[in-house]
Every structure is written in structure tokens, then in C-alpha cells.
Amino acid sequence: MRQQRTIYFNDARHYYLFAFEPPMALEDAWVPIDEVAGTGVDTFAYGVERGDGLFYPSRVGMMFGADIQPFEQAAYWRTWHNMQSLIERGLDPLTVLIDRAHDHSMDFWASLRMAAYGNMEPAYRLADGGGGAHILQVVEELATEYETDGVELDFALPGGGPRILREEDVEATTPILTDYVEQLAERVRGQQSSVVGARVLPTEEMNLAQGLDVRTWLERGLVDFLVPIRYGYMILDGDMPIDWLVEAAHAADAAVYGTLQPYVSDESVGAERVCPSPAQLRAAAASLLDRGCDGLYAWFMPWPLGDRERSALSELGSRDLMQEKDKHYVLARRSADEENQYPVALPVEIAADDRAQRTIPFYLADDAQEGRVSQVLLRIRIVDLVSDDRLEIALNGQSLQGEICRREYGYEVVPYQGMWLIFDLQEVRPQQGANRLEIALVERPDDLVSPLRVADVEVEVKYHPLPTGSKRRI
């Protein structure tokens, strides 16, 4: 049954076991739960392993750190001794978190990475080898010996991880992997009120290339929820191509939770790492919900979580709280990792002699004609643009020639490399839902042969309590 949720994920490492100095005080052990308690978060997802050991004293598997002593980095030393300091006091590190989540009326999901065995030889691979048998035992332990409320199977190719299946095994092993997911689901669903779901890749083609027949999983009722994400691509994207997944999941009465990735730019797209502003996070969240997601899945916010992050998490739990607040839509850019990149609109390169119109699609959750919308700004950053270039720019087929446009330098350190075109839209505004930004290069100086590159497109929608608008009588 579909259920609305606001989920926060903690990977156990970066902002928890890696960070605190041992011995771990109980108050420190509670931090992952306490820092999101009292916000809109109603479900806490916890990465109980990353493929090289479990972050709890498992009866069926090895605890992280047991096989790498003496430790070669402080983070691993802290992790081991933090867990041991709790165990020596009779406290199971996982139970401590589960109980604390329940104290704050949050559901607790255990999340397991599934790709760690992907490149192994057949005897150890995931679907039909020793790796799969091991994960079955771990899932059964988490579902029956711990008071978890659900298990998340992470098939989304964690950064640096291998393929789910070796390329040569995909065709033969995909049906076996589907049956394996069914076995995992049976282990979890044997417990009352427990749900089972999966992190999967955004497009159907990407999933099938890894042996993940998600559509069949849904048709067979194997999962209760899905989280579309490309783990190694951490750019916030309210336009993620998941319409196929929402449609298929809802037909099977399964939920889809839209992922809010933690950066608007990072090294993968050739820029510095920048976390989203509240308005940028709000825009992506509103788009994902408007496109049919049943809830939101956030993680890796700037840590320690402060008032700004907690305020954002409170808004994510309520569409009403986000509805008439400023939003800053930022279109995602392609990363250098072409092999694992799902389709995104940017960048768009236009050769100096190319006169064809280019279309850049984007989604807007706001009604830009609504009376309390005080301003709509369209921002386009174009690399190598000069003032002598002539462009035709339109929005949903309507020319922006009559709209006010100002120019700003494109970059702080190298201002000459590009320009921002900033339109203050009055008469031609984007529509609620799907939009098309159309750009054509009409003329470029004869002695300038470098291409233009549309690097960034942003839309800012600003609200004011008093009604405004160019067509409203004053």
C-alpha cells in the first residue's frame, strides 16, 4: 500500500561513527535520530553496511573493522571503538538507534548495499552464489531479531562500487535476480508491518543493463516502495526522468520516494561542491511531489544539522508549507561519468555556424500566474557569449524579445568566460508543469568560431504576501 513518507538517510559513517571520538556517549549514539526528530521526517533509513562489514554485532556476518586491524586511518579506528564502547556496556549499536527512532515516533529502515558482490566469480555473486546467501541471512536477521520497520535493498550503484551483475551475466541472470528479490521480500514480509523496498536507477534502461527488471518486480508485487537514485551522481534534480517508474509503481500500489541529492554542483560536473539553498531544495521537492512521488528522501545535508537544515526538513514533510514560499529551480548538468549518467538537459553546445533551435525541457511546480507571485526570473548562463551574438530565446513557443533582460558576468574568478542572461518575466512566464526553453543562435561574428555552451538554466519564483502581477488592477 502506498504511504506518504519523508525519509532521512544516514550512512552510519561520514556523519556518525567516523566523526565521534570514542568512547561513545549515549547522547552521541542518539545523534542521527535526535538531529531530525521534531521535523517532517517520519522514517529514518540507516546504512547498516557498505559491503565490507556490518555496523552492528551481527550473528551471521562480520562486524566492520574486525578484519582490518591495526587500522590505517582514524575514521575506521573511531568506528570500531565507538561500536565496541557501546557493546561493552551491554548496548547493541543498532538497537540503540532503532529504540530511539521509535521513541520519536519514527519508522526505522535498515538499508543494505547490494552491489558489493557484483563483480565476483559465480560462486560468490549476488543472485545465485555465496554473496546472495549471505545477504539473505543478514536480511532475515534484521527483520526477525531487530525491531526494524522495513528493509531497503540498495541496488543504485554506490560510488566506487561494481556493477550489480557482470555484463556477460545480465541476460541469463536477470530472471534469477528477480526471484532472489522475491526471496528477500519474503524474509522481510514475514514480520508484521514490515515493508521492503529498493533503491534503483532512474531510467528503465539503466536498470535493465544491470539486471534489475524493476517493472517485473512491481508486477509480481515484490516491493512496497522504490527510491530512484544514481548514487554516484549527487546533483539535485527535480527533473529526474522517473515518470515511467511512478506510473509503473502506482499501477502496482507501490510508493516512489523522490531523492533529494545533496549538491547543486560538485566536482563531477566540473564545479566546486555547493549545497542547495532552502529555495533550491524546496523547488526540487515541489517538482518531485507534483510529478507524482509519494514522498521525499533526503540525505547528506551539511552536518551537524542546524536550524537551516531542520527547517528544510520540516517543510519537506508538508506540501502546504512549501506552496507559497520562494523556489529556485536549477537544471541538472551532465557529469563526466557518461557511462552511468542518466539523460539531463544541460549543457547544450551550439556551433558557431549552427542555426538550429535547441530545446531545453524543465518542470515547474508553481503557478507563476498566481497573484502572490511577485517575480519570476529566468537565468541562462552561456559560455563564450559576446554582446555581438544574436539569439532567439522563447518559452513554450513565445518569444522573450519583449521581456526585460540584463547581463551579468558569468563567473567570479574568470568573468570573461561567459555571461548570465537574466530575464525578469512579466508577460511570458513558465506554466505549471512541463516547459520548453528554446534557444537559437541567429548570428555570430564571422571571426569568432568557438561554440556557445548553454551551461546553466535557473528559474526563480518569488512570493509576497500581498497580491501582485502585471495584469492586476492597481
Beta strands, then each sheet from edge to edge (+ up, - down):
strand 1: 5-10
strand 2: 43-47
strand 3: 107-113
strand 4: 150-154
strand 5: 195-200
strand 6: 225-228
strand 7: 255-260
strand 8: 295-299
strand 9: 327-330
strand 10: 348-350
strand 11: 358-364
strand 12: 373-383
strand 13: 390-395
strand 14: 398-399
strand 15: 404-409
strand 16: 418-424
strand 17: 433-443
strand 18: 452-463
sheet 1: 1+ 2+ 3+ 4+ 5+ 6+ 7+ 8+ 1+
sheet 2: 9+ 18- 10+
sheet 3: 9+ 18- 12+ 16- 15+
sheet 4: 11+ 17- 13+ 14-
end
